[in-house]
Amino acid sequence: MVDWEQVAAETVAVLRLEAGRHPHDRRLADLVGVLTPRSTEFTAWWNDHRVPRRTHGTRSYRHPVVDHLHFSYESFQTPAIRTKPCASTTRSPARSQPKPCAC
């Protein structure tokens, strides 16, 4: 993952949002309890009290065979399932060009 630190911080923010939505979720509380003493980054991001506001964005990855991959994502809620968001991810072909194989 190219922007690992940013994505990790955003993931912790999503985790914090879910903790607020489900304050009695024991498994979630246990997970936070395990991660907090083991990761100074997690602790800092958790204590930042951020919650996500974005429902769309991009992610970039470096792959050993195809080089850079860029994806766009969008999350949304469906009328049928209001408790769980859905997500759609698509590759951005203009920016994701495979590199020649050195086979």
N, C-alpha and C positions, 0 to 999 in steps of 0.2 A: 504494500500500500504506500503510495507516494506521500500523502499527507497524514501519516499515521497519528501524530499527536493531535491534530485537529479533529480527526474522526474519533479518536479515543475520548477526547473531551466531550464531543457531541453525544457519544454513546453513554457516557456517565450522566449527562444531562437528561437523556431519555430515561435512564434508569431512575434518576431522581423524580422525574415526572410520574413514572409508574409507582414509585414508592408513595408519592402523595395521593395517587388515585386508589391505592390498595394498602392503607396503613397497617392492616392486620395480616399481611402476607408474610408468614414466617420464613418461607424459603428465600424471599427477596431480602428480608432483614438479615438472614444468615449469610447470604452472599455478600452484602455490604460489610457485615462483620468480619468476614474472611479477607476481603480485599483491602479494607482500610489499614490494618497494620502491616500489610505486605507491600503496599505500593504508595510511595509518597505522592506520585502523580495522581493516582486515584483519589487519595485523601484531599489533595488540593482542589481537584475538580469537583468532588462531592461537596466540599465546604464552600465552594463558590456559589452554590444555590442557584445555578442557572437551570432553566428548563427550556426545551427547544421550542422555537417558534416557526421554524422552517418546515415546509412540507415537501420541498423539492430541492434538488441540488445536483452536484456531480461528484463522482469518485474516480480517482486515477490509480492504476496499478502498474507495476513494472513486472513483466513476466519474462522468464529466462528464454523462452522460445519466440514469442510474438512481440516482445518489447513492451511498449506503452499501450495500455488499454484505458479508455475513458468511457465512463458510463454516466448516464443521466438517470435520476430516480425521482419518483413522485409518490407520496403516500396520500391516502384518502380513506374515508370511511364509507361503507356501503349502508344503505338503509336496513338491510337484513341483519347485518352484524355490527352493531354500534360499539361493542366493547373492544373490538380488535381492528386496528387500521390495516388496510391492504396496501401493498406497495407494487409499483411497476418500475422495472429497470430495463433500460435499453442501451445498447452500445452505440457510441457516437462514431460512426464509420469514417467520417472525414478526418478524425484525429487518430484513429486506431489503425495504423498500418503495420502489417506483419513484417518482421525483419527476415532477411534470407536465412534459411536453415543452414547451419554449419555441419551437416551430417556427413 
